[in-house]
Amino acid sequence: MKKIRVEDSVGHVLAHDLTKIVPGEFKGCRFKKGHIIQEEDIPELLNMGKEHIYVLELGPQDVHEDEAALRIARAAAGRDNTGLKMGEPSEGRVNIVAQCAGLLKINMPALKAINQVPDVILATLHNNYPVQAGQVVAGTRVIPLVTKEEYVARVEDICRKAGGILQVLPYRGLRVGIITTGSEIYKGRIKDAFTPVVKAKIAQYGCQVEEEKIVPDDATLISQVIKDMVGRGLELILVTGGMSVDPDDVTPQGIRLTGAEVVTYGAPVLPGAMFMLAYLEDVLLMGLPACVMYYRATIFDLVLPRLLAGERLNKEDIAGLAAGGLCLGCKECRYPVCPFGKGGPS
């Protein structure tokens, strides 16, 4: 520490808290340890009776906590990432904020490497977390008031080699078709309660449902309607109902008859075990089990953001949902602010 005149302190780092007292009105910390003195602070310091203060003398290899946090945040976001922005330093911490709605992707090995660098922490939301514009997705700081240049540089090198640690992938506005299966609905015996639920979920991600079709439990007909929708340029086709093991439930067979590549029929997620995912060339096909209609969060909510963000999921991705794939069935659902779907390594 070094004692200097207040008038000479601009740009220096305050080495201790400074308390302001206004009798009968206020008593508390006015300037915190680590604050970088600004020109406009000088009159206030003099009014507080401070003619001299103690400041930290930073060497050429020292980095103040605010500068370190900003550099780490910029490196974590990557040079070309427009989906993230940095907040202003506050008590040594810098938040990283999403600029658009999308899927948060995290380079998990690189994140772990960063948090093994001395003095440094970078905390994030879960990988594959659906975020909104303006949402804080990560926060970073260094533990001491002043850290070493070599530590910050090491973090920057990790991020540079990884191409950034964090990324928000914006959702694609796909053209959607919904096929509701079930002879009881087709014949008008019961009302279709499935389609409104699915449409509401799709709308959250900016997708447009362009076509709806109700068909009986006929695998050949289901297959033909799917092909017709593909021919009209639809990019995501959701087939609801008929996903159980009952003999009349032929939706999986109808999807297979299109010649689509079936990624999975079945998923280690509850609710959502009878889910089906397939690709007909680049068109997404999903067979949705009845649980999507009844539960606030299901397998559909776990995979839909990833697919709309442009990921092409495979069997391993679906298997990776097993850890964290058990919904707790809370009385008041707070998904995605809960453990559901967040335990896997992917």
C-alpha positions in Angstrom: 0.0 0.0 0.0 1.0 3.6 -0.6 -0.2 6.8 1.0 -0.9 9.6 -1.5 -2.8 12.9 -1.7 -6.4 12.6 -2.7 -5.8 15.0 -5.6 -3.2 12.6 -7.0 -5.3 9.4 -6.6 -7.2 9.3 -9.9 -6.7 5.9 -11.5 -5.4 4.3 -8.4 -7.0 1.3 -6.6 -8.4 2.0 -3.1 -6.7 -0.3 -0.6 -9.5 -0.1 2.1 -13.2 0.7 2.6 -14.0 4.4 3.2 -16.9 5.2 5.5 -19.1 8.3 5.1 -21.0 9.7 8.0 -23.8 12.3 7.8 -25.0 12.8 11.4 -28.6 11.7 11.8 -28.9 10.7 8.1 -26.3 8.1 7.0 -23.4 6.0 8.1 -21.9 3.4 5.8 -19.4 2.5 3.2 -19.1 5.1 0.5 -16.1 3.7 -1.4 -15.3 0.0 -1.3 -11.9 -1.6 -1.2 -10.8 -2.1 -4.8 -12.6 0.9 -6.2 -10.7 2.7 -8.9 -10.6 6.4 -8.1 -12.3 8.6 -10.7 -12.0 12.3 -11.2 -15.6 12.9 -10.0 -14.7 11.1 -6.7 -12.2 13.8 -5.6 -14.7 16.4 -4.3 -16.6 13.7 -2.4 -13.5 12.4 -0.8 -12.4 15.9 0.3 -15.9 16.5 1.7 -15.5 13.3 3.7 -12.4 14.8 5.3 -9.9 12.6 3.3 -6.8 14.5 2.3 -4.7 11.3 2.0 -5.7 7.8 1.2 -4.0 4.4 0.9 -3.9 2.9 -2.6 -2.6 -0.3 -4.0 0.5 -0.1 -6.2 -0.1 -2.4 -9.1 3.0 -3.9 -10.7 3.3 -4.7 -14.4 2.1 -8.3 -13.8 -0.8 -7.3 -11.6 -4.4 -7.2 -12.9 -7.2 -5.5 -10.9 -10.3 -7.7 -10.3 -12.6 -5.5 -12.6 -10.2 -5.7 -15.5 -9.6 -9.4 -15.0 -13.3 -10.2 -14.9 -14.0 -8.2 -18.1 -11.2 -10.0 -19.9 -12.4 -13.4 -18.8 -16.0 -12.6 -19.7 -15.0 -11.4 -23.2 -12.8 -14.5 -23.7 -15.5 -16.9 -22.6 -18.1 -15.3 -25.0 -15.7 -15.7 -27.9 -14.6 -13.1 -30.5 -17.5 -13.7 -33.0 -20.3 -14.4 -30.6 -23.1 -11.9 -31.1 -25.5 -13.8 -28.8 -23.9 -12.5 -25.6 -23.0 -9.2 -24.0 -21.0 -8.2 -21.0 -22.4 -6.3 -18.0 -20.4 -3.7 -16.1 -18.1 -4.8 -13.3 -19.8 -4.7 -9.9 -17.7 -5.5 -6.8 -15.3 -7.4 -9.0 -18.0 -9.5 -10.8 -19.0 -9.3 -14.4 -22.2 -10.9 -15.7 -22.6 -12.4 -19.2 -26.1 -11.8 -20.6 -28.0 -13.4 -23.5 -28.9 -10.9 -26.2 -31.6 -13.2 -27.8 -33.8 -16.1 -26.9 -32.0 -19.3 -27.7 -30.2 -22.4 -26.4 -27.2 -21.9 -24.1 -24.3 -24.1 -25.2 -21.2 -24.6 -22.9 -17.9 -26.2 -23.7 -17.8 -28.3 -20.6 -14.2 -29.5 -20.7 -13.0 -25.9 -21.2 -15.2 -24.6 -18.5 -13.7 -27.1 -16.1 -10.2 -26.2 -17.2 -10.9 -22.5 -16.5 -12.0 -23.2 -13.0 -8.8 -24.9 -12.2 -6.8 -21.8 -13.0 -5.7 -20.1 -9.7 -7.9 -17.2 -8.5 -10.4 -17.6 -11.3 -14.1 -18.6 -11.2 -16.6 -18.8 -14.1 -20.1 -20.0 -13.1 -22.8 -20.7 -15.7 -26.4 -22.0 -16.1 -26.7 -25.6 -17.2 -25.6 -26.7 -20.6 -28.5 -26.8 -23.1 -30.5 -24.3 -21.0 -33.3 -22.4 -22.9 -32.7 -18.7 -22.2 -34.5 -15.5 -22.9 -33.1 -12.2 -24.1 -31.7 -10.3 -21.2 -31.1 -13.3 -19.0 -27.9 -13.7 -17.1 -26.2 -16.9 -18.3 -22.9 -16.7 -16.5 -20.9 -14.7 -14.0 -17.2 -14.4 -13.5 -14.7 -12.8 -11.1 -11.3 -13.4 -9.5 -11.1 -14.2 -5.9 -8.5 -11.7 -4.7 -8.6 -7.9 -5.3 -5.6 -8.2 -7.6 -4.6 -11.3 -9.6 -1.6 -12.2 -11.8 -1.5 -11.4 -15.5 -0.4 -15.0 -16.2 -3.6 -16.4 -14.7 -5.8 -14.2 -16.9 -3.7 -14.9 -19.9 -4.1 -18.6 -19.2 -7.9 -18.3 -19.2 -7.8 -16.3 -22.4 -5.6 -19.0 -24.0 -8.1 -21.8 -23.0 -11.0 -19.8 -24.5 -9.1 -19.0 -27.7 -8.3 -22.6 -28.3 -11.9 -23.6 -27.6 -13.3 -20.8 -29.8 -15.1 -19.4 -26.7 -16.8 -21.2 -23.8 -20.3 -19.9 -24.1 -22.7 -19.5 -27.0 -26.4 -18.8 -27.4 -27.8 -20.4 -30.5 -31.0 -18.5 -31.6 -34.0 -20.6 -32.4 -35.0 -21.3 -36.1 -38.5 -20.3 -37.1 -39.5 -23.7 -38.7 -42.7 -24.3 -40.6 -44.6 -26.8 -38.5 -47.3 -29.4 -39.3 -49.3 -31.2 -36.6 -50.9 -34.6 -37.3 -53.3 -35.8 -34.7 -54.0 -39.5 -34.8 -56.8 -41.5 -33.3 -60.0 -42.9 -34.8 -62.0 -41.6 -31.8 -61.0 -38.0 -32.6 -61.3 -38.5 -36.4 -64.9 -39.7 -36.0 -65.7 -36.9 -33.6 -66.4 -39.0 -30.6 -64.0 -36.9 -28.5 -62.5 -33.5 -28.9 -58.8 -33.0 -29.8 -57.2 -31.7 -26.6 -53.6 -32.4 -27.8 -53.1 -29.9 -30.6 -53.7 -26.7 -28.5 -51.1 -27.8 -26.0 -48.5 -28.5 -28.7 -49.3 -25.3 -30.6 -48.8 -23.3 -27.4 -45.4 -24.9 -26.8 -44.3 -24.3 -30.4 -45.4 -20.6 -30.2 -43.0 -20.0 -27.4 -40.1 -20.5 -29.8 -41.4 -18.4 -32.6 -42.5 -21.2 -34.9 -45.6 -21.1 -37.1 -48.0 -24.0 -37.3 -49.0 -24.0 -40.9 -51.1 -27.1 -41.2 -53.1 -29.4 -38.9 -54.6 -32.7 -39.9 -56.6 -35.4 -38.0 -56.3 -38.9 -39.2 -57.6 -42.3 -38.0 -55.4 -45.1 -36.7 -54.1 -46.2 -40.1 -50.3 -46.5 -40.5 -50.4 -46.2 -44.3 -52.6 -43.0 -44.1 -50.4 -41.5 -41.4 -47.3 -42.1 -43.6 -49.0 -40.5 -46.6 -50.0 -37.4 -44.7 -46.5 -37.0 -43.4 -45.1 -37.2 -47.0 -47.7 -34.8 -48.2 -46.6 -32.2 -45.6 -43.0 -32.7 -46.4 -43.8 -32.2 -50.1 -45.4 -28.8 -49.2 -42.2 -27.6 -47.5 -43.0 -28.2 -43.9 -39.8 -28.6 -41.8 -41.0 -30.0 -38.5 -43.9 -32.5 -38.3 -45.3 -33.5 -35.0 -47.5 -36.6 -34.8 -49.5 -36.7 -31.6 -51.2 -39.8 -30.1 -50.9 -43.5 -30.9 -47.5 -43.9 -29.2 -48.4 -46.6 -26.7 -48.1 -50.4 -27.1 -51.9 -50.8 -27.7 -52.5 -52.8 -30.9 -54.5 -49.9 -32.4 -51.7 -47.4 -31.8 -49.8 -47.4 -35.1 -48.1 -44.0 -35.1 -44.6 -45.4 -34.9 -45.3 -47.7 -37.8 -46.7 -44.8 -39.8 -43.5 -42.8 -39.2 -41.3 -45.8 -40.2 -43.3 -46.3 -43.4 -42.2 -42.9 -44.7 -38.6 -44.3 -45.0 -37.4 -41.9 -42.3 -34.2 -42.5 -40.4 -35.5 -43.4 -36.9 -33.1 -42.0 -34.2 -35.0 -43.5 -31.3 -38.4 -45.0 -30.3 -38.2 -44.7 -26.6 -36.3 -42.3 -24.3 -34.9 -42.6 -20.8 -37.1 -39.7 -19.6 -40.1 -39.8 -17.4 -42.5 -38.4 -18.5 -41.8 -39.2 -22.1 -40.6 -42.8 -22.4 -42.6 -43.5 -25.6 -41.1 -40.6 -27.5 -40.0 -41.1 -31.1 -37.6 -39.0 -33.1 -36.8 -39.5 -36.8 -35.5 -37.6 -39.8 -36.9 -37.7 -43.3 -33.8 -36.2 -45.0 -33.7 -32.8 -43.3 -37.3 -32.8 -42.0 -37.8 -33.4 -38.3 -40.4 -36.0 -37.4 -41.5 -36.4 -33.8 -44.0 -38.9 -32.3 -45.3 -37.3 -29.1 -46.7 -39.6 -26.3 -49.8 -38.6 -24.4 -47.9 -37.3 -21.5 -47.1 -34.1 -23.5 -50.8 -33.2 -23.1 -51.0 -33.8 -19.4 -47.6 -32.8 -17.9 -46.1 -29.3 -17.8 -42.6 -30.6 -18.7 -41.8 -33.7 -20.6 -39.2 -35.1 -23.1 -40.7 -32.7 -25.7 -39.5 -29.7 -23.7 -36.0 -31.2 -23.4 -35.4 -31.9 -27.1 -37.5 -29.2 -28.8 -35.1 -26.2 -27.9 -32.1 -28.2 -29.1 -33.7 -29.2 -32.4 -34.9 -25.6 -33.0 -31.4 -24.3 -32.3 -30.2 -26.4 -35.2 -28.8 -29.5 -33.4 -29.2 -32.9 -35.1 -29.7 -35.2 -32.2 -28.5 -38.9 -32.3 -29.0 -41.9 -30.1 -26.2 -41.0 -27.8 -27.8 -37.5 -27.2 -31.1 -39.1 -26.2 -29.3 -41.6 -23.9 -27.5 -38.7 -22.3 -30.8 -37.4 -21.0 -31.1 -40.3 -18.5 -29.3 -38.5 -15.7 -31.7 -35.8 -14.7 -34.5 -37.3 -16.9 -36.7 -38.1 -13.9 -39.3 -35.3 -13.4 -40.0 -34.8 -9.7 -43.6 -34.0 -10.4 -43.6 -30.8 -8.2 -47.0 -29.4 -7.2 -46.0 -26.1 -8.8 -43.9 -26.7 -11.9 -41.1 -24.2 -12.4 -39.4 -25.8 -15.4 -36.8 -24.9 -16.7 -35.8 -23.7 -13.2 -35.5 -27.2 -11.8 -33.3 -30.3 -12.1 -35.3 -31.9 -14.9 -33.2 -32.6 -17.9 -30.0 -31.1 -16.5 -28.0 -34.0 -15.1 -26.5 -35.4 -18.3 -23.0 -34.7 -19.7 -24.1 -33.6 -23.2 
